[in-house]
Amino acid sequence: MARKGLVLVLEEVELQELYRIILDEDEEAALLFLQKHLKGKILQALEGGCKVMIEVPGRGKVLQVHRPLE
């Protein structure tokens, strides 16, 4: 079985939310966080597609281009 990678890019406020969830051992919030931030990415990875992520220096934006795997 081929290995698939997954990259999760979070803003500072999202990192703080995740840290709070870990400290509080908040299972319900953890599930909601995973559904919000990972569900779509996991489905894409399982469907065989990938996204090329390019960070644009000085703009604070990330461009995403969907490319099917060959």
Kinemage of the C-alpha trace (Angstrom):
@kinemage 1
@onewidth
@group {chain A} dominant
@subgroup {mainchain}
@vectorlist {calphas} color= white
{ca met a 1} P 0.000 0.000 0.000
{ca ala a 2} L 1.353 3.421 -0.940
{ca arg a 3} L 2.089 5.879 1.826
{ca lys a 4} L 0.313 9.205 1.668
{ca gly a 5} L 1.358 12.419 3.348
{ca leu a 6} L -0.858 15.072 4.796
{ca val a 7} L 0.184 18.624 5.656
{ca leu a 8} L -1.924 20.703 8.010
{ca val a 9} L -1.285 24.445 7.987
{ca leu a 10} L -2.799 26.278 10.963
{ca glu a 11} L -3.068 29.922 11.875
{ca glu a 12} L -1.872 30.972 15.333
{ca val a 13} L -5.417 31.067 16.718
{ca glu a 14} L -6.004 27.500 15.474
{ca leu a 15} L -2.764 26.332 17.114
{ca gln a 16} L -3.911 27.905 20.372
{ca glu a 17} L -7.269 26.146 20.039
{ca leu a 18} L -5.549 22.806 19.448
{ca tyr a 19} L -3.223 23.344 22.415
{ca arg a 20} L -6.217 24.142 24.650
{ca ile a 21} L -7.945 20.966 23.477
{ca ile a 22} L -4.843 18.911 24.336
{ca leu a 23} L -4.391 20.532 27.759
{ca asp a 24} L -8.066 20.130 28.655
{ca glu a 25} L -8.234 16.599 27.203
{ca asp a 26} L -11.456 17.775 25.547
{ca glu a 27} L -12.535 14.777 23.464
{ca glu a 28} L -15.597 16.429 21.931
{ca ala a 29} L -13.641 19.516 20.851
{ca ala a 30} L -10.865 17.276 19.484
{ca leu a 31} L -13.319 15.431 17.249
{ca leu a 32} L -14.823 18.714 16.012
{ca phe a 33} L -11.337 20.096 15.319
{ca leu a 34} L -10.385 17.007 13.281
{ca gln a 35} L -13.623 17.151 11.312
{ca lys a 36} L -13.168 20.849 10.589
{ca his a 37} L -9.468 20.802 9.655
{ca leu a 38} L -8.716 17.281 8.362
{ca lys a 39} L -11.845 15.666 6.947
{ca gly a 40} L -11.576 17.254 3.485
{ca lys a 41} L -7.825 16.693 3.238
{ca ile a 42} L -8.174 13.031 4.171
{ca leu a 43} L -10.904 12.502 1.580
{ca gln a 44} L -8.731 14.121 -1.097
{ca ala a 45} L -5.765 11.932 -0.196
{ca leu a 46} L -7.908 8.790 -0.309
{ca glu a 47} L -9.429 9.769 -3.667
{ca gly a 48} L -5.951 9.873 -5.200
{ca gly a 49} L -5.536 13.592 -5.729
{ca cys a 50} L -2.993 15.906 -4.252
{ca lys a 51} L -2.550 19.657 -3.901
{ca val a 52} L 0.583 21.552 -4.650
{ca met a 53} L 0.975 24.237 -1.986
{ca ile a 54} L 3.050 27.309 -2.765
{ca glu a 55} L 3.640 29.954 -0.128
{ca val a 56} L 3.983 33.438 -1.575
{ca pro a 57} L 6.556 35.363 0.512
{ca gly a 58} L 5.348 38.719 1.764
{ca arg a 59} L 1.730 38.079 0.841
{ca gly a 60} L 0.736 35.678 3.582
{ca lys a 61} L -1.235 33.596 1.092
{ca val a 62} L -0.960 30.009 0.023
{ca leu a 63} L -1.934 29.070 -3.521
{ca gln a 64} L -3.406 25.629 -4.036
{ca val a 65} L -3.449 23.814 -7.351
{ca his a 66} L -5.216 20.449 -7.551
{ca arg a 67} L -3.289 17.850 -9.527
{ca pro a 68} L -4.475 14.279 -10.008
{ca leu a 69} L -1.927 11.581 -9.280
{ca glu a 70} L -0.783 9.646 -12.348
